[in-house]
Amino acid sequence: MTLRVKVTRDEFDAAEPNGWVDGQIQGRKGLYVYVELGEELEYIPRANDNPKTEYRLFKGCTAYFDTSQENLEQGLYQAVQPNATVVIYC
């Protein structure tokens, strides 16, 4: 399963392999994620993608989830998903 994470424009532009981003899981209001990014691959657009939205694909990521952005900033989280494939978008 691929995680789709909405991030700010600044985080999108600054994202790089072995870096990190903060964001929200698509379709899950109130669920925040901190992602340690892995290798960046070419993103292949899907038919239902918004043409006004930019996307980037990362493989081999570790994602940490919580209902509070503040908890994630303190290194606290409710769940972790290692070796995740993540699409960031803004």
Residue pairs with C-beta under 8 A, 6 or more apart in sequence:
1 85
2 85
2 86
2 87
3 25
3 33
3 35
3 61
3 63
3 81
3 84
3 85
3 86
3 87
4 25
4 26
4 27
4 86
4 87
4 89
5 21
5 23
5 24
5 25
5 26
5 33
5 35
5 63
5 86
5 87
5 88
5 89
6 23
6 24
6 25
6 26
6 88
6 89
6 90
7 15
7 21
7 22
7 23
7 88
7 89
7 90
8 23
8 90
9 90
11 21
11 22
11 23
11 88
11 90
12 21
12 54
12 56
12 88
12 89
12 90
15 21
15 37
15 56
15 58
15 88
16 37
16 40
17 37
17 38
17 39
17 40
17 58
18 36
18 37
18 38
19 37
20 34
20 35
20 36
20 37
21 34
21 35
21 37
21 88
22 32
22 33
22 34
22 35
22 69
22 72
23 32
23 33
23 35
23 88
24 31
24 32
24 33
25 31
25 32
25 33
25 65
26 89
30 67
31 65
31 66
31 67
32 65
32 66
32 67
32 68
32 69
32 72
33 63
33 64
33 65
33 72
34 63
34 64
34 72
34 77
35 58
35 61
35 62
35 63
35 64
35 84
35 86
35 88
36 61
36 62
36 63
37 58
37 61
37 86
38 58
38 59
38 60
38 61
38 62
39 58
39 59
39 60
40 56
40 57
40 58
41 57
41 58
41 59
42 57
43 55
43 56
43 57
43 87
44 57
45 55
49 55
53 89
53 90
54 89
54 90
55 87
55 88
55 89
56 87
56 88
56 89
57 85
57 86
57 87
58 85
58 86
58 87
58 88
59 85
60 83
61 83
61 84
61 85
61 86
62 80
62 81
62 82
62 83
62 84
63 80
63 81
63 84
63 86
64 72
64 77
64 79
64 80
65 77
65 78
65 79
65 80
65 81
66 72
66 76
66 77
66 78
66 79
67 78
71 77
